[in-house]
Amino acid sequence: MNTYSVLRKKIRDKSAVITVVGLGYVGLPIALEFCKKGYKVFGLDNNTRRIKKLKDGISYIDDISTEDVKKINKKKNFSATTNAGVLKLSDVIIVCVPTPLRKIKEPDISYIIDASRSMRKQMRPGQLIIVESTTYPGTTREVILPELEKSGLRLGEDFYLAFSPERIDPGNPKYSLTNIPKIIGGMDEKDTELGKFLYSRIIDKVVGVSSTEAAEVTKLLENTFRIVNIGLINEFAILCNKLGIDVWEVIRAADTKPFGFMPFYPGPGIGGHCIPADPMYLSWKARKVGFETKMIDIAAKTNRKIPNYVVKRAVNILKKGKKDVRRAKVLIIGAAYKKDVNDLRESPALDIIKDLMKRGIKVQYHDNHVPYLKIHDIKMRSRKLTVELLKKQDFVIVVTDHSYLDYKKIAGNSKLILDTRNVFWKNKIKGENIIKL
Ligand SMILES: NC(=O)c1ccc[n+]([C@@H]2O[C@H](COP(=O)([O-])OP(=O)(O)OC[C@H]3O[C@@H](n4cnc5c(N)ncnc54)[C@H](O)[C@@H]3O)[C@@H](O)[C@H]2O)c1
């Protein structure tokens, strides 16, 4: 039997050993899902603290409960490790390492390069390698493949290579790993087929595309679509405010059109790893081929200004109330970049806090998902959301609309609130002290 048939057979009869490289928001759920289905899975991560937590049966990701990790540990088909030697024991390797931006807003694929080097050192014939880290089109073919080929093994005979972007949406109760259709594009049809066969063990719908480049850029189109529409609606919200129109009402009205409109909502700014970073991967690649992505650039610039706009709105409201801004006390409610997650990466709350502090304002924050945070040398701890704390504030800014928050209590005990998420309206709470973004 050739390596393709052997791999297929192993995937079918669940004797395939799977290693997930990088156990973060993306890698850990995938690793655990394959375990649940009965595969032997190694979770490889070079973060010793994360590995220790998993060994101790503790989750560090909101979407995975500690209960889940404990259950998997009992089943004994999951091993979390820092030892790259497990790559040699694996039939399938799934790469989920970070792909951040450098300071100059250019792609940083150093984690992908490191992971490729580790794989190259441990490769043996008969392996399927799938990359899930979001990246610019061409990374799999131009960067990963040449590194793997240095092993002397041949693509399509000894090993198979595909790219499959992850679409997981942390904190989303409706869509999780298994019911979000998955895209996969291989170096060749065989690579795509093997990848489709693998993922169809755990995911309801798997869609093949013709190349790794098509799969890579699909993810970038999805997040570019979001950054551009968020930029548009944020700009529209500022205009509506100047015109004295309630932007939220307008979006609701437009959303009654059954075709040709999809609602996007204004907010305190974009955050997380994906929306601020992914489109920059595309614009970087575009520049390499002499093309300017004007839409992305304008949207990114517009969105970057929003945290400062929120602060300016807050300051103007305080000034109108004849409050000495430098003596004002402001409470930020919600620090995570979106509701019901603990992810602080690129969170607009950080920019808002920094900007308020620069103006001499005394800032505190509350977020049960984020017990403490650090902005450069400023360290802060989340305050308990008591009636007393709310009453002491001159101003409250709701930055993240976590589900656990008691909005009635916030509305009933705060002097002034800037609601950047329209969350009070959604909870049917009215009050003259509530100002919408
Ligand atoms: N977080 C999301 O919602 C999301 C959604 C879709 C796609 N993605 C993409 O998925 C990828 C992973 O994102 P994430 O949020 O899971 O990142 P993360 O930072 O939460 O996790 C990545 C893990 O990889 C580990 N790692 C780094 N280099 C390694 C190496 N050489 N060997 C072993 N482990 C290594 C890190 O220690 C870390 O634990 C990124 O490309 C991201 O853009 C993320």
PDBQT file of the ligand as one rigid body, heavy atoms in Angstrom, charges set to zero:
ROOT
HETATM    1  N1  LIG A 501      -8.086  33.052  18.345  1.00  0.00    +0.000 N 
HETATM    2  C1  LIG A 501      -8.947  32.973  17.361  1.00  0.00    +0.000 C 
HETATM    3  O1  LIG A 501     -10.125  33.241  17.542  1.00  0.00    +0.000 OA
HETATM    4  C2  LIG A 501      -8.524  32.525  15.974  1.00  0.00    +0.000 A 
HETATM    5  C3  LIG A 501      -9.528  32.226  15.030  1.00  0.00    +0.000 A 
HETATM    6  C4  LIG A 501      -9.162  31.802  13.773  1.00  0.00    +0.000 A 
HETATM    7  C5  LIG A 501      -7.809  31.699  13.434  1.00  0.00    +0.000 A 
HETATM    8  N2  LIG A 501      -6.846  32.007  14.350  1.00  0.00    +0.000 N 
HETATM    9  C6  LIG A 501      -5.442  31.839  13.942  1.00  0.00    +0.000 C 
HETATM   10  O2  LIG A 501      -4.952  30.614  14.506  1.00  0.00    +0.000 OA
HETATM   11  C7  LIG A 501      -3.571  30.745  14.865  1.00  0.00    +0.000 C 
HETATM   12  C8  LIG A 501      -3.396  30.454  16.340  1.00  0.00    +0.000 C 
HETATM   13  O3  LIG A 501      -4.117  31.416  17.092  1.00  0.00    +0.000 OA
HETATM   14  P1  LIG A 501      -4.452  31.234  18.621  1.00  0.00    +0.000 P 
HETATM   15  O4  LIG A 501      -5.416  32.294  18.966  1.00  0.00    +0.000 OA
HETATM   16  O5  LIG A 501      -4.793  29.825  18.913  1.00  0.00    +0.000 OA
HETATM   17  O6  LIG A 501      -3.004  31.571  19.258  1.00  0.00    +0.000 OA
HETATM   18  P2  LIG A 501      -2.517  31.361  20.762  1.00  0.00    +0.000 P 
HETATM   19  O7  LIG A 501      -1.437  32.345  20.989  1.00  0.00    +0.000 OA
HETATM   20  O8  LIG A 501      -3.681  31.291  21.696  1.00  0.00    +0.000 OA
HETATM   21  O9  LIG A 501      -1.867  29.890  20.749  1.00  0.00    +0.000 OA
HETATM   22  C9  LIG A 501      -0.763  29.548  19.997  1.00  0.00    +0.000 C 
HETATM   23  C10 LIG A 501       0.080  28.556  20.801  1.00  0.00    +0.000 C 
HETATM   24  O10 LIG A 501       1.172  28.145  19.967  1.00  0.00    +0.000 OA
HETATM   25  C11 LIG A 501       2.297  27.924  20.822  1.00  0.00    +0.000 C 
HETATM   26  N3  LIG A 501       3.497  27.907  19.988  1.00  0.00    +0.000 N 
HETATM   27  C12 LIG A 501       4.116  28.913  19.347  1.00  0.00    +0.000 A 
HETATM   28  N4  LIG A 501       5.155  28.466  18.627  1.00  0.00    +0.000 NA
HETATM   29  C13 LIG A 501       5.224  27.136  18.814  1.00  0.00    +0.000 A 
HETATM   30  C14 LIG A 501       6.086  26.106  18.339  1.00  0.00    +0.000 A 
HETATM   31  N5  LIG A 501       7.077  26.372  17.489  1.00  0.00    +0.000 N 
HETATM   32  N6  LIG A 501       5.871  24.847  18.759  1.00  0.00    +0.000 NA
HETATM   33  C15 LIG A 501       4.878  24.572  19.614  1.00  0.00    +0.000 A 
HETATM   34  N7  LIG A 501       4.004  25.504  20.088  1.00  0.00    +0.000 NA
HETATM   35  C16 LIG A 501       4.187  26.758  19.698  1.00  0.00    +0.000 A 
HETATM   36  C17 LIG A 501       2.209  29.063  21.811  1.00  0.00    +0.000 C 
HETATM   37  O11 LIG A 501       2.936  28.772  22.989  1.00  0.00    +0.000 OA
HETATM   38  C18 LIG A 501       0.702  29.131  22.070  1.00  0.00    +0.000 C 
HETATM   39  O12 LIG A 501       0.308  28.341  23.174  1.00  0.00    +0.000 OA
HETATM   40  C19 LIG A 501      -3.177  32.174  14.476  1.00  0.00    +0.000 C 
HETATM   41  O13 LIG A 501      -2.650  32.159  13.190  1.00  0.00    +0.000 OA
HETATM   42  C20 LIG A 501      -4.509  32.909  14.474  1.00  0.00    +0.000 C 
HETATM   43  O14 LIG A 501      -4.497  33.988  13.588  1.00  0.00    +0.000 OA
HETATM   44  C21 LIG A 501      -7.180  32.405  15.614  1.00  0.00    +0.000 A 
ENDROOT
TORSDOF 0
